[in-house]
Amino acid sequence: MMFIKEPTIIDYNSASINKKFPDLNLYTEYKAKIKNLINQINSLIELIENKLNRLKELTNDINNQNSSIENNPLSNIYQKSKDIIELKLKEGQSFIKIQLLDCVKQLNIFINVIEFSKPGDLIEIQQSIEQNETCLAIAFNKNNTLMISGSGENIKLWKIIDGIIEEKNLLLYGHTKLVTCLVFTNEDKYFISGGEDGEIRIWKKLQPNVWQSTKLAVFSKGVIGVLYNHSNQQIISIGKDPLIKIIEINQQKTMKIIQTLDQHESALHCICMDESETQMASSDFNKCIMIWIKERNGNWQLKQKVNQSTGDYFGRMVFINKQTIICQQWSKPISQVFCEENGQFIQQPKLEIILSNNSSEDEDLFPTIYNQNNGILIQKHGQYVYILKRQVDTQFAQIYWPIEFQDQYIYGNLTNNGNCLVIWNFRTKKIQRYSLI
């Protein structure tokens, strides 16, 4: 039986190709490898089809002889032979499917490498601002004219003019430990923060440079994730335990916990919500993904525990649309795609996104981001940030060379128009702005 030899995959994160202009010979090299791989696929298909045809012929011969050998002592041998052949037919079909899926994965790697190996597709820093204090969260208002960022246990408020971050900022005090979560409401004069002190705060603008916050103690071990449900004025929050807590905001902007979802059995990794704000996904340290739906009264109910075959954690997730979730694996730079079929989310191995052929240590809090208008997907794994664009259906291709940092301690976000990526770099202690247009 012929087996496809796995082609050598280029280590595009290595120093040998991490240069200003990638070698144009990569095109010729990888086109030749792709052609060779396709030839191997065709040869494999031809070989197996020949074997299957021979097995079918043997099966027909046995069937034709069955009537004349029913009372023959050899009938048991023929029957066993028939059973074996039918089993081999099924195994052959499974083998073809597995081999072709492997080939598709390899082709996807080659295509991704070629896609972002074009000269000029290196993304460069457009602006750099010093910030020595730890930044674990960044958020933008709806019109991309304001940016808020963590600054240790404090929050910095920045103005953005013509896409440029004004270096003069306003410092806001309130949390007593590191700020981990930031999100604007649908009004520029309100935003929400969460911190390692376990508190969630609502900030209100009173005057041009005066902000006031009200707080609610939510998690004893710290807040690690916050979503804002605009339609119901809810805060959806997670901490370092198995609970999802739903917080109601009244007209006076005071907060009250109205629901606690306790179906997870281990601490949570992340949560995300679809654009309609009627579906939510959550993942935990037991490698479990759960799908939740919002009822008319605003309460959330468990819809599904999703089956997944990776045996890995999912540290970041994002809804691409109401029927599709991208879930990034923790230990490998690979993202799995789950699509809704007959009301249930099903893993789609053929759509998996292979960011790199290398694994590295990772860190929480840098979200996976999808911009619906531009079809831009931002994924971080280890010390690399990957920028992809949606192609046909749910296929994605890398459109820039991965941004490489010194280690995994980087935190960032994308503006709501998808034009600007802002990242705080722990090693350089700088906020860096990248333009995607």
Secondary structure, DSSP 8 states (H G I E B T S, - for coil): -----------TTSTTT-SSS--THHHHHHHHHHHHHHHHHHHHHHHHHHHHHHHHHHHHHHHHHHTTSTTSTTHHHHHHHHHHHHHHHHHHHHHHHHHHHHHHHHHHHHHHHHHT-STT----EEEEEE--S----EEE-TTSSEEEEEETTEEEEEEEETTEEEEEEEEE---SS-EEEEEE-SSTTEEEEEETTSEEEEEEEEETTEEEEEEEE--TT-EEEEEEETTTTEEEEEESSS-EEEEEE-TT--EEEEEEE---SS-EEEEEE-TTSSEEEEEETTS-EEEEEE-TTS-EEEEEEE--SS-S-EEEEEEEETTEEEEEESSSSEEEEEEEETTEEEE-GGG-EE--S------SS---EEETTTTEEEEEETTEEEEEEE-STT-EEE-S--EE-SSS-EEEEE-TTS-EEEEEETTTTEEEEEE--
